[in-house]
Every structure is written in structure tokens, then in C-alpha cells.
Amino acid sequence: MAAPSRKERQACWGARDEYWRCLDAHAEDAAHCRRLRSSFEASCPQQWIKYFDKRRDYLKFKEKFEAGQFQPSESTTNS
């Protein structure tokens, strides 16, 4: 598999950014953003999609943690 060209990378990042903005605007309700998710998946290599999904999860966790809003699960507090 050849590396994506500059134009392909920019299209992927743009689709990712649009999808993430949609999720932010709709309080993480992915149902509102299906069309953008499809565009994101069509524009990016599968490995990049996995990475970006994990990255978003991490960034959202970090944001909540730093704001003091993170609540550990019950099983974590009993360990």
C-alpha cells in the first residue's frame, strides 16, 4: 500500500475534522453524524481511522480528567 498523497492526507484530515466537529456539536450523538462518518471512512486509510478514533477517545478522557469531571468506575475504586 502506497502512502497517501498530500491531497489525500488533506482530504482525510478535513473529513476527520468535520466529523469531530459534528460530534462536538451534537454531544457525542453519532446518529446525527453518520454521513460525515461515512465520508471520513471513505477518505482515510483504515489504520488512520482506528488511530483517530482512539486519539479522540483519549483527548476526551484527558479533557474530562483535567477538568475534574472524571469519575472512576465502581470496580476501579474497590481495587
Buried (B, 14 or more C-beta within 10 A) or exposed (E): EEEBEEEBBEBBBEBBEBBBEBBEEEEEEEEEBEEBBEBBBEBBBEEBBEEBEEEBEEEEEEEEEEEEEEEEEEEEEEE
